[in-house]
Structures are given as structure tokens and as C-alpha cells.
Amino acid sequence: MHGRFGEVHGSVTIDRFHGTVVADAQIGVESITMRTRSYEEWVKSDEFFDAHRYPQIHFVSDSFPIERLRVGGDISGTLSLRGIDRH
């Protein structure tokens, strides 16, 4: 199953003094598009994302080295989905 979120907003805060970065991203659940309308309706339903009650997916990274912006790599942080936060 494949889909794409059309509404993604966020910020990257750079602390040059410490050489670190924090990323903050919000994704609008209602903006998802999928191959079929029935899949879109299902993932927006209360059975899956529950877009009516939880319209946003939110991710805030832990502070990470600025060098990672150039070379890539994993970014840990807190993901909030359906009112539940997971680190």
C-alpha cells in the first residue's frame, strides 16, 4: 500500500554555537492521497489514523550534529500519532 502526504510543514533550528540541529515536522493527515479512494477513506478513518480527532502527525527530533545534514544518517526523536508519543 502506497500513499503520499501533500501537506508537510516544518522547521530546522540550527544552533551554530553548539553545532547541533533540531528538526520539527507536522504532516496533515487529511492531505494523504492513495491509488484508490477507498484506501484513502480507510487510512483517514478512526480505524487507522483517525484524521477527524487527530489531524496532525508531529515529529520533533532530538538534537543532532549539524554534520548529519551534509552526510545523512538516522535522526531520533519523538513521533506523535493518534495522541500517542513515542521516542
C-alpha positions, 0 to 999 in steps of 0.5 A: 500500500502506497500513499503520499502526504501533500501537506508537510510543514516544518522547521530546522533550528540550527544552533551554530554555537553548539553545532547541533540541529533540531528538526520539527515536522507536522504532516496533515493527515487529511492531505494523504492521497492513495491509488484508490479512494477507498484506501484513502477513506480507510487510512483517514478513518478512526480505524487507522489514523483517525484524521477527524480527532487527530489531524496532525502527525508531529515529529520533533527530533532530538538534537543532532550534529549539524554534520548529519545534514551534509552526510545523512544518517538516522535522526531520533526523536519523538513521533506523535500519532493518534495522541500517542508519543513515542521516542 
